[in-house]
Amino acid sequence: MRQPKLDSQRLKAIKNAISVTDRVPLQDWINKASSLNDSLLNEAIEGIYCGEAGEMRVQLGEFPHFLVMQWYSVTPGNPKVEVAYIS
């Protein structure tokens, strides 16, 4: 199935939703990203599970834009998003 086009306005909305300026709880980040109801973003974050650490790099649409995100836990059961951006 062909992915919907990722135009500049849509890309900007996704960037604003996923930007991390301070370490946020992983579940809060997932909830914020999901609240956009964007099919590309929802598909990209669908497989995130709240483990102790992890990372993902998923292409968004047909264009060379990737969602890159890393999380880790300093204390068990409390993962925080360390890095999140669109490349």
C-alpha positions as CSV (number, residue, x, y, z in Angstrom):
1,M,0.0,0.0,0.0
2,R,1.3,3.5,-0.9
3,Q,2.1,5.8,2.0
4,P,0.5,9.2,2.2
5,K,2.6,12.2,1.2
6,L,4.6,13.9,4.0
7,D,4.1,17.6,3.2
8,S,6.0,20.3,5.0
9,Q,3.0,21.3,7.3
10,R,2.5,17.7,8.3
11,L,6.2,17.2,8.9
12,K,6.3,20.3,11.1
13,A,3.4,19.1,13.2
14,I,5.1,15.7,13.7
15,K,8.4,17.4,14.6
16,N,6.6,19.7,17.2
17,A,4.9,16.7,18.8
18,I,7.9,14.5,19.1
19,S,10.6,17.0,20.0
20,V,12.3,16.4,23.4
21,T,13.8,19.3,25.3
22,D,13.9,17.5,28.6
23,R,13.8,13.8,29.4
24,V,10.1,12.9,29.5
25,P,8.5,9.6,30.5
26,L,8.3,7.2,27.6
27,Q,4.5,6.7,28.0
28,D,3.9,10.5,28.0
29,W,5.9,10.8,24.8
30,I,3.9,8.0,23.2
31,N,0.6,9.6,24.3
32,K,1.6,13.0,22.9
33,A,2.7,11.5,19.6
34,S,-0.4,9.4,19.3
35,S,-2.7,12.4,20.0
36,L,-1.9,13.7,16.5
37,N,-3.8,10.8,15.0
38,D,-1.3,10.8,12.1
39,S,-1.2,7.4,10.4
40,L,2.5,7.5,9.6
41,L,3.5,8.5,13.1
42,N,1.1,6.0,14.7
43,E,2.5,3.2,12.5
44,A,6.0,4.2,13.5
45,I,5.4,4.2,17.2
46,E,3.1,1.1,17.2
47,G,5.9,-1.3,18.2
48,I,7.3,0.6,21.1
49,Y,7.2,-1.3,24.4
50,C,8.3,0.2,27.7
51,G,11.4,-1.8,28.3
52,E,14.4,-0.6,30.2
53,A,16.1,0.8,27.1
54,G,15.6,0.9,23.4
55,E,15.9,2.8,20.2
56,M,14.1,3.0,16.8
57,R,14.6,4.5,13.4
58,V,11.6,4.4,11.1
59,Q,11.1,5.9,7.7
60,L,8.1,8.2,7.5
61,G,6.4,7.9,4.1
62,E,8.1,7.9,0.7
63,F,10.5,10.7,1.5
64,P,13.9,10.4,3.2
65,H,12.6,11.4,6.6
66,F,13.1,9.2,9.6
67,L,11.7,9.2,13.1
68,V,14.7,8.5,15.4
69,M,14.0,7.9,19.1
70,Q,16.0,6.5,22.1
71,W,14.9,5.8,25.6
72,Y,16.4,4.4,28.8
73,S,15.7,3.9,32.5
74,V,18.0,5.1,35.3
75,T,15.5,3.6,37.7
76,P,13.8,0.3,36.8
77,G,10.3,0.8,35.5
78,N,10.7,4.5,34.7
79,P,11.9,4.8,31.1
80,K,12.6,8.3,29.8
81,V,13.0,9.5,26.2
82,E,16.5,10.8,25.7
83,V,16.5,11.6,22.0
84,A,13.6,12.1,19.6
85,Y,13.9,13.9,16.2
86,I,13.1,13.7,12.5
87,S,16.1,13.3,10.3
